[in-house]
Each structure stands twice: as C-alpha cells, then as structure tokens.
Amino acid sequence: LLNINVGGKLFQIAYKVLAQYPITRLGKLALYTDPVKKLQLCDDYLVQKNEYFFDRDPSIFHYIFHFYRSGVLWVMDEMCPSNFVEEIEYWGIHLKYSQRCCRILFEEKQDELNEYLKIEKELEAELEPLESGAQFDGKFLGRFRKMVWNLIENPYSSVPAKIIAVMSSFFVLISIVGMTLSTVEEMKNKTGKMWMEQMEMICAIFFTSEYLMRLISSSSFKNFLRAAFNAIDLVAILPFYIQLLFENLDDGDMQYHEELHKVENVSKLGKVLKLIKLMRIFRILKLARHSTGLRAFSFTMRQCYQQVCCLLLFIAMGVFTFSALIHSVEHDVPGTDFTSIPYAWWWAAVSLSTVGYGDTVPDTILGRMVAFVCISFGIILNGMPISILYNKFSDYYAKLKAHEMSQ
C-alpha cells in the first residue's frame, strides 16, 4: 500500500491500483523507482511513516480516492467548478472519467460561472477610469495634471469636482433645449435668434474648456483619442466651429460672401449646415458619463446583441412574409394600397409592432385574417425578449451601482 497524506488526512491505496493509471500523479508515484523523481511529485516525504505528503484540499481528494477505487470520477453540484478543475488537473485526472450526465451538468455550471466572472470583470472595467492617479507620478506637471484629472474625471474626489459634473449635465440639457427652441417658428425672429446663438456660444465654450482640460490632464494621448466618451465630447463641440467656419469663410470679399449665401440657400451647402447643426443632438450622449442608468442600458445592449439581432431577424422575416401574403389577397381590390409587396412592408412593420396606425388596412375577409395572424405573431415576438432584456438591465444596473458605491 502507498501511504498518502493529503492536508493532514491519511489515505492508503494499493500500488497495483495506481499503476492502472500511469499518466496520473499518483500513478507515476507508484511506478517510479527513482527517489528523486518521487520527491518531485509530492510536497514532502516522511521517512519514519513512509508517507508522501501533499498540501492539497483533502475534501476534494475523497473524490480522487474514490476514482482510483472504482474507476469513476464523482462530480457533486455543491463543489466550486474552478477549484475542482484545478484540483483534478493537479492530480492528472481528466474529466472524461466522470459519468456523461454529471459531466454535462458540470460543464454547464462551469460555463455559467465563466460567463458570470466575465460580466463582473467587464462591469468593473465599465467604471474603471482610463487613467489612474499613479500614472501621473514622475511626469511633466504631474501634480497639476493629476489635480485637473480628479476635477474632471472623478466627481467623488471633491466638492468642486461634483459641481463641475453637475454643470456638465446642466449645459448638455441647456444645449438640447436651445437646439429644440431654435426650430420653433416664434423663436426665429431677430431677438430669439440672437438669444439662441448666445446660448449656443456659452455651451460651446464650456464644452471646449472641458475637452481641453481632459486633454491636458490625460497621461496618454493615444488612450485619450481611443476613449469613446472623449470622441462623444469632440463630436459635441465640432458642429459649432464648423458652422462658424462656413459662415465666416471670407468676410473681406463681399461679392464672394453674397455668392456663398446664395449657394447656402439653394444648394448642397445649406443641407450640409443643417446636417452639422443636427449633430449637436449627440451632446445628449455626454449624460452617459455621469449616468449609471445610461451606462447600464449601453452595457445591456452590448451583452444582449445576439438576442437583439435575432429579434430583428425575426421581425424582418415577419415583414417579408406577411407583406407577401397581404399583397396576394388584396392586390385585386379596387383602390387598394397594397399595389406591391414593397408598399405592404410599412403595413406589416406597424402591425408586427402592434402600433397599427390604421393608414393602410385590408378590405377583404381573407386580408383581415392575415392581419390578425400578423398582429398575433407580433405580440408573441415582442413579448419574448422583453423579460430577458429587462431582467439583465436591472441586474447590471444594480451591480454597477454597487461597484460605484464600493469605489
């Protein structure tokens, strides 16, 4: 018998039993005749008792001991998958020696644990700042840049930092309100236009100052440009300066300016300016920098992109299928709106979403039956992913809040 001491508990296994598994650690220990090689396989050897000592978990070794006696590896539900895999790898035993049913359940549990750990890591990375205070040590104006970084990036570092975070959100809201009011007919007079321009200038100055402070305090220019939030900040301030550039392209040449003004009103330049002004709507994404809810929503969409893509695929299949069906039963009706399958796409889309504008409706009994099946399919289709997305969103939101509080 081979005397094995695992974590203070003594086990005895016959040499001939261990020799049946020569690639395992204990099988090698039983077959080796060189004492030096034997000592390399264990943590210690007690000469007086002829015991090989292993500093491992004795509770899991009970399953290893049972494996050598029966040839079957037990896998219990209450065991930690990571710890169990680490232990059996140490002893050189493969999971294939376990029963197939136990192995399938264990692998599912292992995948769930790995997925859970992956999500936890990504959630922590979601709140992890791109820079850390230690990165400023030994750099040019490191102390000053660290102070600016804490002021802009860490709202919980001081009262002024919290005030700046609140001001940032306030100016975003003011900018969106100003952009909205600028489209109101009553605000297009000279006085209203002047107020809107002044408000836009103040917001642009604040956003530019905020962006420059982030740029100055960044310890790595490359990481600064790669950050998504910094790209959003840049998109938020660029439209103001591009619009300013177009409007003041050449003030000295009045004739050229008049021609440019005409082109702006009647050609593509006017459309470009409208598109540039519309880009200001992306400023609302700046709220995600200090909003846990928006971060949780974005994280949910990234984690559930497969389910969302699958839902969009089902919707597309439904639109094509029911538009073809409704066209086939309605195209002969005089004055019908279902003159072709592409014209029926809109009806199928609003019916699948259960919105039902009523602008296009079937007239025949057969067409109404197709519409009923389409609406029923839309209810079932829309009801499937909602609970999954909501549960994951609430779970991620709670975890992000917990990580925020711990930090």
N, C-alpha and C positions, 0 to 999 in steps of 0.2 A: 504494500500500500504506500502511496505517496501522501505525505503529511503536508497539508496546505493550510496556512494561517492567513485568513483574509480579514483585515481590520479587527483582529483580536479573536475571531471565531475559527475554530479548528475544523477542517474537513479532511476526510480520507477517501481517496479514490484509487482503485486498482490500476497498476501500470498498463495491463493489457486493455483496459477500457479506454484509457487516454491514448494509447497507441493507435486506436481505430481512427483518430482524427489528428493526423500528423502535422497539419498546417496550422493548428491552433497553438496558442501559447503554452498550455499545459501539455498538449501532445508533444511539442518539441522538448519540453522539460522532461518528459518521461523517456524520450528516445535518445536525447543527448547523453554522451558518456564523458564529455569534456567538462570538468567542474567550472572552468572559466565561462564557457558558453551558458551553463546553467545559471550562474550568478548574474549574467546579463539579462536573463528573462525575469528575474524577481527583484524585489527591493532589498531583501535581506535574507540571510540563512542562519538558522540557529543550529549549531553543531551538536549541542547536548541533546536536543529533542529531535534532531533530523527534520526540521520544519523549514519550509520555504515560505517566507513572509511576503505578503502583497498588501500595500497600503491602498486598498480599494474599498468600495461600498459592499459590506457583507450582505445587505438585504437583497441586492440585485444578484450577487453571486449565488444565492439559493437557486435562481432560475438557471444559471450556468451549471451548477452542480446537478440539477435535475436533467439538464440536457445530456450530460455525459452518461447518466444512468439509464435514460430512456430513449435518447436519440431525437427528442422533440423539444424545441425551444418554446417555453411558455411566454406569452405576451399578455400582461394584465393592463386593464384600462386605466388604473389609478397611477401608473408609472409615467414619469415625465419622458416624452419621446426623445428629446435631445440627450438627456442623461443616460437613458437606456442604450441608445445607439452608440454613445461614447464608450460605455462600458463593454458592450459586446465587440466593438472594434478593438478595444484594448486586449480582450481575451482571444481575438482572432476568430470569432464565430460569426457566420453570416446569417442574415435574417431569413434566408431561404429555408433554414432548418425548422422554422415555425410552421404551424398549420396555415393553409391558404386563407381561410376565413379570418383568422387572427391577424395575418399579415396585411390583408386588405384594409381592415379597420384601423390597424396601427399606422399604415401609410396615409390614410385619410386624416387621421388625427395629427400626424406629423406635418402634412401639407397645411392643415388649418393653423397649426402653431407657427409654421414658417411665414404664412400669409399675415398672421397677426403681428409677428415681430417685424415684418417688412413695413406694414402700415404704421406701426408705432414709430419706427425709425423715420419714415417719411413725414409723419406728423411733427416729430421733433425738429426735423430739418425745415419744415414749413415756418416755424417760429425762430429758427436759428438765424441770427443776423449774419450777413455776408462778411462783416468784419468783426474782430474781437479787440478788446482793449489792449491785449498783449501784442498785437501786430504793429502798434504804433511805437513800441519801445525801440529806441536807437535810431529812429528815422528823423528826417528833417522836420523841425517844428512838431515833433511827435506829441508833445504835451498839449499844444494848442489844437492840433488836428483831432486828438482824442476828445478834447472838450467839445469841439464842434460836432463830432460824430455822436457823442452822447446826447447833445442838444437836439439833433435832428432825427437820429435813428432809435433812440431809447427813451420813449415818453415817461417811463417809470424811474428814470435816473434822477430827475429833479423837477421842481415846480415849473421853471421856465420851459423845460422840455415838454411838459404836459400842456402848457399854454400854447406852444408852437404847434403841437399835434392837433389841438382843438382849432387853432386858427387855420391850419391847412384844410381841415374838413369844412370849416366855415367858408373859406374862399372858394372851395370847389362848388359848394351849394350856391353861393352868390353868383359864380360864373355861369352855372347852368340856368339859374333864374334869369340872369341878364340875357343869355342867348335865347331863352324862351320868349321873354318880353320883346326882344328886338323884332320878332316876327308878327307881333300884334299891330294891326293897322293904325290904332290910335297912338302908338309909340313911334311911328315912322316920321313924325314931324321933326322940325329942326331941333327943338328943345329936347325931345325924347331921345333923338339920335345922339345928341351931344352927351346926355347922361349915360347912355349905353356905352358909348366909346370911352368915356372916362372910367366907368366901372370895369370895362374890359382891360383898360391900360393898368389900373391898380392891381387887378387879379394877375395879369401877365407879369408885372414887376415882382409880385410876391412869389409866384411860381418860379420865375427865373432865379431869384435870390435863393430860394430853397434848393433848386437844382444845383446852382454853383456851390452852395455850402456843402452839399453831398459830394460833389466832385472834388472839392478841396480836401474834405475830411477822409476821402477814400484812400486806403493804403495800397490798393492795386487798381490801376486804371483799366486794365483788361477785365477784371471781375466786375468793375463798375459798369462797363458798357454791356456786359453779358446779362446783367440782372434785369429781370422782367419789369420790376417796379420802376427802375430808372428809365427804361425805354418808354414806359407809360408817361412818366414825367416829361420826357423830351417831346413826345407827341402832343402833350397838353400845351406846351409853350410855343412850338414851331408855327402853328397856324397864324398866330398874332404877328410874328415877324415876317412871315412870307406875305401875308396880306399887306403889311406895311411896306414891304419891298415893292410889290406890284403897284400900290397906289402912289408911291413916290419914286418911280423908276427914273424919271427925268423931269424935275420941276423947272429946270432952266429953259428947256426948249418947249415953249407953249404950244407951238404947232404940233410937235410930236405928241405932246400930252393930250391935246384935243383928239388927235387921231387915235391914240391909245384908249381914250374914253369912249369913243365910238365903237371901237373894236370890242371893248369890255361889255358894251350893252348888246351888241348884235352877234357876237361870235363866240368862239370857244373860251376866251379869256374870262368872260363873265361866269361861265359854268365852272371853270377852274377855281375862281374865287369863292363861288358858292360851296364847292366841294371842300375847299380849305377851311372855310368857316364852319362847315358841318363837322370837321374833325375835332372841333372843340368839345363835342359830346363825349369823347374818350376821357375827358377830365374826371368824369364820374367814377372811372376805374381807380382813381387815386384814393378813393374812400376805402378800398380794399386793404391799403397799407395799415390802417388802424381799425379795421372792422373784422372781428373774428367770424361773424356770420358769413360775410362775403368770401373769406378765405376757406371756410368750411364748405361752402357751395362749390367753389372752384375745385377744391380737393375731391369732393364727391363726384363731380363730373369727370375728373381725371381717372379716378378709381373705377368708375362705372361706365367708361366709354364703350366697352364691349356691349353692355346691355342697351345703352342708348343707340349705338349703331344698329343693333339687332332690331330695336323698336322702329327706327327709321326705315330699315329694310322691309319690315312687315307693313308699314304704312304705305311705302312705295308700291309693294305688291298689291295691297288692297286698292290703291288708287287706280292702278292699271287694270286690275281685274274688274272692278265694279263700273269703271267708266266704259269698258268694252261691253259689259252686259247691258248697261242702261242705254248705250247707243244702239245696240242691236234690237232692243224692243221699243225704242222711242223715235228712231230716225225717220219713220214713215208718217208720224203725226204732223199734220199741217201746223206751221208756225212754231215748231219745237226749237228749243235752244240746243238740243243735243244733235247738232248737224254733223259732228265728227267726234272721234274719241278724244283728241286734244281739247275740244271745247267742253267735254264732260269731265275733264280732270278736276276743274275747280269744284264742281258739284260733289265729286267723290271725296275730295280732300276735306271740305267743310262738313260733309256727312260723317266721315270717319272720325273727325274730331268732335262730333256731336254738337257742333256750333249751330249748323243749319240756318244760314242767312235767309233762305226762302226766295232768293233771287232767281234760282233755277230749280224747278220742281217737275217731277214726272206727271204725265196726264193719264196714262193708261193704268189699268189694274195690275198688269204684269210689271210695269215700271215701278209702281208703288211697292210691290212685293220685293223687288230687287233693292229698293231704297230701304225697306225695313231690315232686310238681311245685312245691308251695308252698315246701317246705324248700330245694329246689334253687334256686329263684328267689331265696330269701333269702340263700343262700350267695354267689351271683353279685352280688346287690345290695349286700351288706355288704362284699364284697371290693373293689369298685371305688373308693370314695373313701378307703379307709384309707391306701393308699400315698401318695396326694396330700396328705392332711392330715398324715401323719407326716413326709413329706419337707419340707413347708413349716414345720411346727413345729420340726424340728431345724435348719433353715436360719435361721429367725427367732431361735431360742434362741442359736445361735452368734453371730449378728450383734449381738444385744442384749448378750451377754457381752463381745464385742469393743468395743462402744460404752462399756460400763461401765468396762472396763479403760483405755480411752483417756481417759475423763473423770477 
